[in-house]
Amino acid sequence: MSSFNKVILLGRLTRDPELRVTQNGNNICKFGLATSRKFKAGDGEMKEETTFVDVDAFGRPAELIAKFFTKGKPIFVEGRLRLDQWEGQNGEKRSKLSVVMEGFQFVGGSRDDDGQYSDSSGGYEQASPPVRNNQAASKTNQAADEGFDEDVPF
């Protein structure tokens, strides 16, 4: 049986990103994300539901998030779910679902000191997912280059 593990989230950071560098020189950035949805309950009353998610980013995207994002900024995240399991101090088994980020996009513009947004970024920017195999990256780039005309109007 095949399986599929893909998460797509659009929300705001709940805290400033925390960037760490491992002994091997790898970047890890941890941040919280809040997503909300509004819906009409059975009694006709409008309700809002907020979900809080922990996200881990690695490599160059981790650096970019730590550099350009702060608490409250919006972000579009693509990734996969990961289940962390451990034993608590009192011996009870604990677990938590989190997201391992594989790509992200900047959303909206930057907020100035007055709280107003301005789109100085020129649109959206995509961070590529981490590549673990150089041959795979070469084949992916070669396949992407074939069949695309350099005169694409966008």
C-alpha positions as MATLAB code, in Angstrom:
seq = 'MSSFNKVILLGRLTRDPELRVTQNGNNICKFGLATSRKFKAGDGEMKEETTFVDVDAFGRPAELIAKFFTKGKPIFVEGRLRLDQWEGQNGEKRSKLSVVMEGFQFVGGSRDDDGQYSDSSGGYEQASPPVRNNQAASKTNQAADEGFDEDVPF';
ca = [
       0.000    0.000    0.000;
       1.314    3.442   -0.917;
       1.272    6.369    1.451;
       1.374   10.129    1.068;
       2.496   12.715    3.622;
       2.100   16.349    2.521;
       1.136   19.425    4.510;
       0.348   22.873    3.112;
      -0.175   25.692    5.613;
      -0.721   29.442    5.426;
      -0.500   31.250    8.736;
       1.428   33.610   10.972;
       4.461   32.990   13.140;
       3.557   32.692   16.826;
       7.093   33.477   17.992;
      10.388   34.665   16.558;
      12.259   31.871   14.725;
      15.089   30.145   16.628;
      18.122   29.329   14.454;
      20.704   26.789   15.616;
      23.767   25.449   13.852;
      24.736   21.834   14.529;
      28.312   20.674   15.086;
      28.286   19.514   11.454;
      27.424   23.050   10.307;
      23.792   22.292    9.416;
      21.194   25.013   10.036;
      17.995   24.203   11.922;
      15.273   26.792   12.426;
      12.310   26.149   14.720;
       9.215   28.327   14.721;
       5.536   28.198   15.615;
       2.730   28.792   13.149;
      -0.926   29.644   13.791;
      -3.628   28.963   11.221;
      -7.245   30.046   11.641;
     -10.515   29.203    9.988;
     -13.904   30.825   10.384;
     -17.079   28.806   10.031;
     -20.761   28.928   10.781;
     -21.757   26.580   13.597;
     -24.943   24.533   13.539;
     -26.763   27.246   15.484;
     -25.830   29.831   12.823;
     -23.245   31.565   14.998;
     -19.886   32.427   13.395;
     -16.966   30.727   15.141;
     -13.194   30.811   14.704;
     -10.865   27.869   15.226;
      -7.099   28.360   15.547;
      -4.531   25.577   15.192;
      -0.965   25.945   16.443;
       1.775   23.989   14.676;
       5.512   23.614   15.371;
       7.668   23.738   12.224;
      11.305   22.720   11.662;
      13.259   24.095    8.688;
      16.725   22.982    7.574;
      19.600   24.309    5.453;
      19.422   27.554    3.488;
      15.642   27.964    3.975;
      16.252   27.873    7.751;
      18.699   30.788    7.401;
      16.232   32.793    5.295;
      13.379   32.307    7.738;
      15.542   33.319   10.705;
      16.731   36.402    8.806;
      13.476   37.696    7.303;
      10.664   36.496    9.582;
       9.533   37.601   13.027;
       6.540   36.919   15.235;
       3.293   37.835   13.482;
       4.575   37.702    9.888;
       2.613   35.556    7.419;
       4.231   32.563    5.696;
       3.187   29.803    3.298;
       4.769   26.459    4.267;
       4.910   23.113    2.466;
       6.210   20.053    4.228;
       5.464   16.705    5.826;
       4.190   15.552    9.197;
       6.604   13.991   11.679;
       5.687   12.233   14.926;
       8.146   12.814   17.775;
       7.924   10.381   20.705;
       9.749   10.516   24.036;
       9.423    9.574   27.653;
       8.572   12.346   30.128;
      10.325   12.984   33.444;
       7.731   10.965   35.317;
       8.079    8.013   32.912;
       4.918    8.647   30.910;
       5.094    8.299   27.124;
       4.635   11.560   25.241;
       4.234   12.370   21.557;
       3.792   15.423   19.356;
       3.066   15.987   15.670;
       5.145   18.660   13.955;
       5.884   19.735   10.383;
       9.229   19.295    8.647;
       9.361   22.140    6.139;
      10.306   21.271    2.570;
       9.602   24.673    1.009;
       8.093   28.071    1.782;
       6.955   31.326    0.214;
       6.973   34.875    1.461;
       3.398   36.157    1.672;
       2.272   39.770    1.531;
       4.628   42.673    1.941;
       6.701   44.027    4.773;
       5.183   45.929    7.686;
       6.618   49.371    8.428;
       6.798   51.047   11.847;
       3.199   52.288   11.506;
       1.925   48.720   11.051;
       1.165   49.311    7.356;
       2.110   46.678    4.770;
       4.064   47.532    1.639;
       5.002   45.068   -1.077;
       8.671   45.898   -1.545;
       9.630   42.282   -2.226;
       8.297   42.390   -5.769;
       5.961   39.452   -5.158;
       6.572   35.964   -3.908;
       9.848   34.142   -3.464;
      10.162   30.360   -3.315;
      12.732   28.465   -1.302;
      13.497   25.078   -2.824;
      13.117   21.921   -0.795;
      16.328   20.436    0.543;
      17.983   18.012   -1.886;
      19.712   14.993   -0.409;
      21.130   13.524   -3.632;
      23.194   15.614   -6.078;
      22.353   13.302   -9.001;
      18.656   13.738   -8.293;
      19.084   17.526   -8.209;
      20.945   17.483  -11.527;
      18.216   15.385  -13.180;
      15.485   17.604  -11.741;
      17.184   20.795  -12.990;
      17.826   19.246  -16.415;
      14.197   18.107  -16.710;
      12.966   21.559  -15.670;
      15.151   23.266  -18.298;
      14.002   21.038  -21.161;
      10.858   22.110  -22.943;
      10.711   25.638  -21.529;
      11.126   28.545  -23.882;
      13.199   31.460  -22.604;
      10.554   33.867  -23.944;
       7.905   32.910  -21.390;
       5.919   36.114  -20.711;
       5.816   35.759  -16.904;
];
